[in-house]
């Protein structure tokens, strides 16, 4: 029904405000409560849905737009997704509340975690730090994802090449999320998040010196493999360190922060390009945000190590 670009943008805002908010974050929070031993891979499978959609829907949508127009395509897309999600949610009995399962041991050892003080901090402060880290990592993550098509056009390779690189990123992101889920089940969320964010920074660095078409394909694959497991790790971290009865609110807040970071990073990278006339500066901006993210994650990891050391050094209680 949109008759202007503002109405069109408002409609997409409603998709995010009502659509994503009622599906993505609650699904990950709910999944983290239902699973215990295989929590990491369960959350990773659920979080892979949007990447699978990113790999499958674009060619179908593009074909329908060319044949029946974008308005009818949007209507069909809404009907297929709306009816499909409704039937699946009823089939999965998602109205039932999950059990409050106990925290699984990581790596075969018993974990001593005071979830009333996550990371040894007040819950509000720990939540704030995770939200800032989520914004920072996704500002960095969004630069190649949002602008790879425009970047390839700027280099003279054409938009089609950029679209192929974007598809590669998303497809490799599926693999990354599943592998990261398996790793989370073995070593925990924060220990999975830290190397993933480090490798994300490495991929951003590689965009600076290399701008050949073949190399950009390779870097796009690497970027997808490095960044896909980052966002699901936040849900695992919340489940491991916060009280389970508050998981929905905490996971929702952190996922909201990551989506804010994606939106901010997409706009900011375009603004930096408009000011400097170069995507190199945009990648440098993403690297700076990634360093902020790594500093927060590294500090939280240090606190986890210190808590574990203090717990192991404390004398065992008398029987």
SEPAKOL-223310 format. One record per residue (C-alpha): residue in one letter; x, y, z. Coordinates in steps of 0.5 Angstrom, whole numbers, padded with zeros to 4 digits, always signed. Layout:
// residues N
AXYZ...
//
This chain:
// residues 319
X+0000+0000+0000X+0006+0005+0000X+0006+0011-0004X+0012+0014-0002X+0019+0012+0000X+0017+0014+0008X+0011+0010+0008X+0016+0004+0005X+0021+0005+0010X+0016+0005+0016X+0013-0001+0013X+0020-0004+0014X+0021-0001+0021X+0014-0005+0023X+0017-0011+0020X+0023-0011+0025X+0019-0008+0031X+0014-0013+0031X+0016-0019+0026X+0024-0020+0029X+0022-0018+0036X+0017-0023+0037X+0021-0029+0033X+0029-0029+0033X+0031-0027+0040X+0025-0030+0044X+0026-0037+0040X+0034-0037+0042X+0032-0035+0049X+0027-0041+0049X+0031-0046+0046X+0037-0044+0051X+0032-0046+0057X+0029-0053+0054X+0036-0056+0052X+0042-0057+0057X+0047-0061+0055X+0047-0059+0047X+0045-0052+0049X+0050-0049+0044X+0048-0053+0038X+0041-0052+0039X+0041-0045+0039X+0046-0045+0033X+0041-0049+0029X+0035-0044+0031X+0040-0038+0030X+0042-0041+0023X+0035-0040+0020X+0036-0033+0018X+0042-0034+0014X+0039-0040+0011X+0033-0035+0009X+0039-0031+0006X+0041-0036+0002X+0035-0039-0001X+0030-0033-0002X+0034-0028-0006X+0033-0031-0012X+0026-0033-0011X+0024-0026-0009X+0028-0023-0015X+0025-0028-0020X+0018-0026-0018X+0019-0019-0018X+0021-0019-0025X+0015-0023-0027X+0009-0021-0022X+0012-0014-0019X+0015-0013-0012X+0008-0011-0009X+0005-0018-0011X+0012-0021-0009X+0011-0018-0002X+0004-0021-0001X+0006-0028-0003X+0012-0027+0002X+0008-0025+0008X+0003-0031+0007X+0008-0036+0006X+0012-0034+0012X+0006-0032+0016X+0002-0038+0015X+0008-0043+0016X+0011-0040+0022X+0004-0040+0025X+0003-0048+0023X+0010-0049+0026X+0009-0046+0032X+0003-0050+0034X+0006-0056+0032X+0012-0055+0037X+0007-0053+0042X+0011-0047+0044X+0006-0044+0049X+0008-0049+0054X+0013-0046+0059X+0020-0049+0059X+0023-0053+0065X+0028-0049+0069X+0034-0054+0067X+0040-0054+0071X+0047-0051+0068X+0051-0056+0065X+0058-0057+0066X+0063-0055+0061X+0068-0059+0059X+0067-0065+0063X+0068-0061+0070X+0063-0058+0075X+0062-0051+0074X+0061-0046+0080X+0057-0040+0077X+0054-0035+0082X+0048-0033+0077X+0046-0028+0082X+0053-0024+0080X+0054-0026+0073X+0062-0025+0072X+0062-0022+0079X+0058-0016+0077X+0052-0013+0079X+0047-0016+0073X+0045-0009+0071X+0052-0008+0070X+0054-0014+0066X+0048-0013+0062X+0050-0007+0060X+0057-0009+0058X+0054-0015+0054X+0050-0010+0050X+0056-0005+0049X+0060-0011+0046X+0054-0013+0042X+0053-0006+0039X+0061-0006+0038X+0061-0013+0034X+0055-0012+0030X+0058-0005+0027X+0064-0008+0025X+0060-0014+0022X+0055-0010+0018X+0060-0006+0014X+0062-0012+0009X+0055-0015+0010X+0051-0008+0008X+0056-0005+0003X+0060-0011-0001X+0055-0010-0006X+0056-0003-0007X+0064-0004-0006X+0064-0009-0011X+0060-0003-0016X+0065+0002-0014X+0071-0003-0016X+0068-0004-0022X+0066-0011-0021X+0059-0010-0022X+0053-0011-0017X+0052-0018-0019X+0059-0020-0016X+0057-0017-0010X+0051-0020-0009X+0055-0027-0010X+0060-0025-0005X+0054-0023+0000X+0051-0030-0001X+0057-0034+0000X+0058-0030+0007X+0051-0032+0009X+0052-0039+0007X+0059-0040+0010X+0055-0036+0016X+0051-0043+0017X+0057-0047+0017X+0060-0042+0022X+0054-0042+0027X+0053-0050+0027X+0061-0051+0029X+0061-0045+0034X+0055-0048+0037X+0058-0055+0038X+0064-0051+0041X+0060-0048+0046X+0058-0054+0048X+0065-0056+0050X+0068-0050+0052X+0063-0045+0054X+0060-0038+0051X+0065-0033+0053X+0071-0038+0050X+0067-0039+0044X+0066-0031+0043X+0073-0029+0044X+0076-0032+0038X+0070-0031+0034X+0071-0024+0035X+0078-0024+0034X+0078-0027+0027X+0072-0022+0025X+0078-0017+0026X+0083-0021+0022X+0078-0021+0016X+0076-0014+0017X+0084-0013+0016X+0084-0017+0010X+0079-0012+0006X+0084-0007+0007X+0090-0009+0002X+0086-0014-0002X+0081-0011-0007X+0082-0016-0013X+0076-0020-0015X+0078-0027-0013X+0081-0025-0007X+0075-0021-0005X+0071-0028-0006X+0076-0032-0001X+0076-0026+0004X+0068-0026+0004X+0068-0034+0005X+0073-0033+0011X+0069-0027+0014X+0062-0031+0013X+0066-0037+0017X+0069-0032+0022X+0063-0028+0024X+0057-0033+0024X+0058-0036+0031X+0058-0029+0034X+0051-0027+0036X+0049-0034+0038X+0054-0034+0043X+0051-0028+0047X+0045-0033+0048X+0049-0038+0051X+0053-0033+0055X+0047-0030+0058X+0044-0037+0060X+0051-0039+0063X+0052-0033+0067X+0045-0030+0069X+0039-0033+0073X+0035-0038+0068X+0028-0035+0070X+0031-0028+0067X+0034-0031+0061X+0028-0028+0056X+0029-0021+0058X+0037-0021+0058X+0037-0025+0051X+0032-0020+0048X+0036-0014+0051X+0043-0017+0048X+0040-0019+0041X+0037-0012+0041X+0044-0009+0042X+0046-0013+0036X+0041-0011+0032X+0042-0004+0034X+0049-0005+0032X+0048-0008+0025X+0043-0002+0023X+0048+0003+0026X+0054+0000+0023X+0050+0000+0016X+0049+0007+0016X+0055+0009+0019X+0060+0006+0014X+0056+0009+0009X+0057+0016+0012X+0064+0015+0013X+0064+0013+0005X+0060+0019+0003X+0065+0024+0008X+0072+0020+0005X+0070+0018-0001X+0073+0011+0000X+0071+0004+0003X+0078+0003+0006X+0076+0008+0012X+0069+0005+0013X+0073-0002+0014X+0078+0002+0019X+0072+0005+0023X+0069-0003+0023X+0076-0005+0026X+0076+0001+0031X+0069-0002+0034X+0071-0009+0034X+0077-0007+0038X+0072-0004+0043X+0068-0011+0043X+0075-0015+0044X+0077-0011+0050X+0070-0012+0053X+0070-0019+0052X+0077-0020+0054X+0076-0017+0061X+0070-0021+0062X+0074-0027+0060X+0079-0025+0065X+0074-0025+0070X+0071-0032+0069X+0078-0034+0069X+0079-0031+0076X+0073-0033+0079X+0075-0041+0077X+0081-0040+0080X+0078-0037+0086X+0073-0043+0086X+0079-0048+0085X+0083-0045+0091X+0078-0045+0096X+0078-0051+0101X+0072-0056+0100X+0067-0056+0105X+0067-0061+0111X+0062-0067+0110
//
